[in-house]
Amino acid sequence: MSSPILSIENLHVSVEGKEIVRGLDLTIKGGEIHAIMGPNGTGKSTLASALMGHPKYEVTDGRVTLDGQDILSMGVDERARAGLFLAMQYPAEVSGVSNANFMRQALNAKLGEGKEVPVIKFHRQLQQKMKDLNIDPSFAERYLNEGFSGGEKKRNEILQMSMLEPRIAILDEIDSGLDIDALRIVAESANQLRSPEVGFLIITHYQRLLQYIVPDFVHVMMQGKIVRSGGQELAQELEARGYDWLKQELGIEDETVGAQA
């Protein structure tokens, strides 16, 4: 399988008529981990939702391709089949639907009609993935995220990612609400999935996650676009000095672009 390439060119995204993402450019290749950092309201989560095709987020300009395919012309299900995956900041709870059934339906939807994975083969795969990620086997029969702790919800997102084997994985603030032990466990699970066949886009506010999932590239997003890129040392500098020093250096006013960003 060839290494994936996600290309984002001059992306503009609006929410209810207000422009949130304002001309963003980014290329992610297989085997790379890109981290996007930035203050609240600068467009980070808006970027993730727009890439996955959430109807609330309107792409008004720009181009996004995955392995040369036009992502923006696809529906949400088509984007997932093409290889995009989003681990959500606040995973939904679904009563009455077991994790195993949810993941089997998601996997079959990705594979397409006539290519569904047999039940026994699926359960063997699921059991092996849970073992690899040190996840309690009881997760399989629990209702989707119901009664899960914050750390369990985030580990469950990583398990879903492992089963679906995406080409580009977007992790939207998977460190949100986690204590240090849960963060380490979730990060270790994500690290096990690193390979040349998958590229990662990690969205976070804090450098602490990047102590466990070491990025190849760190990008700072302000006012809806990337204003600076570097390596892990950039994240460390942000942690030490905050965002104000960079705003002052770049002449950026203290303004956010949207509460949902």
QUICORLIN-V774080 format. One record per residue. N is the residue number from 0. RES is the residue in one small letter. SS is DSSP state (H for helix, E for strand, L for the rest). PSI is psi as a letter, one per 30 degrees, with the letter a starting at -180 (* if undefined). BURIAL is 1 if it has 24 or more other ideal C-beta (glycine too) atoms within 12 Angstrom, else 0. Layout:
{{N,RES,SS,PSI,BURIAL} {N,RES,SS,PSI,BURIAL}}
This chain:
{{0,m,L,k,0} {1,s,L,l,0} {2,s,L,k,0} {3,p,L,l,1} {4,i,E,j,1} {5,l,E,k,1} {6,s,E,k,1} {7,i,E,k,1} {8,e,E,k,0} {9,n,E,h,0} {10,l,E,k,1} {11,h,E,k,1} {12,v,E,k,1} {13,s,E,l,1} {14,v,E,j,1} {15,e,L,h,0} {16,g,L,f,0} {17,k,E,k,1} {18,e,E,k,1} {19,i,E,e,1} {20,v,E,k,1} {21,r,E,i,1} {22,g,E,i,1} {23,l,E,k,1} {24,d,E,k,1} {25,l,E,k,1} {26,t,E,k,1} {27,i,E,k,1} {28,k,E,l,1} {29,g,L,k,1} {30,g,L,f,0} {31,e,L,k,1} {32,i,E,j,1} {33,h,E,k,1} {34,a,E,k,1} {35,i,E,k,1} {36,m,E,l,1} {37,g,L,l,1} {38,p,L,l,1} {39,n,L,k,1} {40,g,L,g,1} {41,t,L,f,1} {42,g,L,g,1} {43,k,H,e,1} {44,s,H,f,1} {45,t,H,e,1} {46,l,H,e,1} {47,a,H,e,1} {48,s,H,e,1} {49,a,H,e,1} {50,l,H,e,1} {51,m,H,f,1} {52,g,L,g,1} {53,h,L,k,1} {54,p,L,f,0} {55,k,L,f,0} {56,y,E,j,1} {57,e,E,j,1} {58,v,E,j,1} {59,t,E,f,0} {60,d,E,l,0} {61,g,E,l,1} {62,r,E,k,1} {63,v,E,k,1} {64,t,E,k,1} {65,l,E,j,1} {66,d,L,h,1} {67,g,L,f,0} {68,q,E,k,0} {69,d,E,j,0} {70,i,H,e,1} {71,l,H,f,1} {72,s,H,f,0} {73,m,L,l,0} {74,g,L,l,0} {75,v,H,e,1} {76,d,H,e,0} {77,e,H,e,0} {78,r,H,e,1} {79,a,H,e,1} {80,r,H,e,1} {81,a,H,f,1} {82,g,L,g,1} {83,l,E,k,1} {84,f,E,k,1} {85,l,E,j,1} {86,a,E,j,1} {87,m,L,l,1} {88,q,L,e,1} {89,y,L,i,0} {90,p,L,k,1} {91,a,L,k,0} {92,e,L,k,0} {93,v,E,j,0} {94,s,E,k,0} {95,g,E,f,0} {96,v,E,j,0} {97,s,E,l,0} {98,n,H,e,1} {99,a,H,e,1} {100,n,H,e,0} {101,f,H,e,1} {102,m,H,e,1} {103,r,H,e,1} {104,q,H,e,1} {105,a,H,e,1} {106,l,H,e,1} {107,n,H,e,1} {108,a,H,e,0} {109,k,H,e,1} {110,l,H,e,0} {111,g,L,l,0} {112,e,L,k,0} {113,g,L,f,0} {114,k,L,g,0} {115,e,L,k,0} {116,v,L,k,1} {117,p,L,l,0} {118,v,H,e,0} {119,i,H,e,0} {120,k,H,e,0} {121,f,H,e,1} {122,h,H,e,1} {123,r,H,e,0} {124,q,H,e,1} {125,l,H,e,1} {126,q,H,e,1} {127,q,H,e,0} {128,k,H,e,1} {129,m,H,e,1} {130,k,H,e,0} {131,d,H,e,0} {132,l,L,g,1} {133,n,L,h,0} {134,i,L,k,1} {135,d,L,k,0} {136,p,H,f,0} {137,s,H,f,0} {138,f,H,e,1} {139,a,H,e,1} {140,e,H,f,0} {141,r,L,k,1} {142,y,E,k,0} {143,l,E,j,1} {144,n,L,g,1} {145,e,L,k,0} {146,g,L,g,0} {147,f,L,k,1} {148,s,L,l,0} {149,g,H,e,1} {150,g,H,e,1} {151,e,H,e,1} {152,k,H,e,1} {153,k,H,e,1} {154,r,H,e,1} {155,n,H,e,1} {156,e,H,e,1} {157,i,H,e,1} {158,l,H,e,1} {159,q,H,e,1} {160,m,H,e,1} {161,s,H,e,1} {162,m,H,e,1} {163,l,H,f,1} {164,e,L,i,1} {165,p,L,l,1} {166,r,L,e,1} {167,i,E,k,1} {168,a,E,k,1} {169,i,E,j,1} {170,l,E,j,1} {171,d,E,j,1} {172,e,L,h,1} {173,i,L,f,1} {174,d,L,f,1} {175,s,L,k,1} {176,g,L,g,0} {177,l,L,k,1} {178,d,L,l,0} {179,i,H,e,0} {180,d,H,e,0} {181,a,H,e,1} {182,l,H,e,1} {183,r,H,e,0} {184,i,H,e,1} {185,v,H,e,1} {186,a,H,e,1} {187,e,H,e,1} {188,s,H,e,1} {189,a,H,e,1} {190,n,H,e,1} {191,q,L,f,0} {192,l,L,g,1} {193,r,L,k,1} {194,s,E,l,0} {195,p,L,f,0} {196,e,L,f,0} {197,v,E,k,1} {198,g,E,k,1} {199,f,E,k,1} {200,l,E,j,1} {201,i,E,k,1} {202,i,E,k,1} {203,t,L,l,1} {204,h,L,f,1} {205,y,L,k,1} {206,q,H,f,1} {207,r,H,e,1} {208,l,H,e,1} {209,l,H,f,1} {210,q,H,f,0} {211,y,L,e,1} {212,i,L,j,1} {213,v,L,j,1} {214,p,L,l,1} {215,d,L,e,1} {216,f,E,k,1} {217,v,E,k,1} {218,h,E,k,1} {219,v,E,k,1} {220,m,E,k,1} {221,m,E,k,1} {222,q,L,h,1} {223,g,L,g,1} {224,k,E,l,1} {225,i,E,k,1} {226,v,E,f,1} {227,r,E,k,1} {228,s,E,l,1} {229,g,E,a,0} {230,g,L,a,0} {231,q,H,f,1} {232,e,H,f,0} {233,l,H,e,1} {234,a,H,e,1} {235,q,H,e,0} {236,e,H,e,0} {237,l,H,e,1} {238,e,H,e,0} {239,a,H,e,0} {240,r,H,f,0} {241,g,L,a,0} {242,y,L,f,1} {243,d,H,e,0} {244,w,H,e,0} {245,l,H,e,1} {246,k,H,e,1} {247,q,H,e,0} {248,e,H,e,0} {249,l,H,f,0} {250,g,L,h,0} {251,i,L,k,1} {252,e,L,l,0} {253,d,L,i,0} {254,e,L,k,0} {255,t,L,l,1} {256,v,L,f,1} {257,g,L,k,1} {258,a,L,f,0} {259,q,L,g,1} {260,a,L,*,1}}
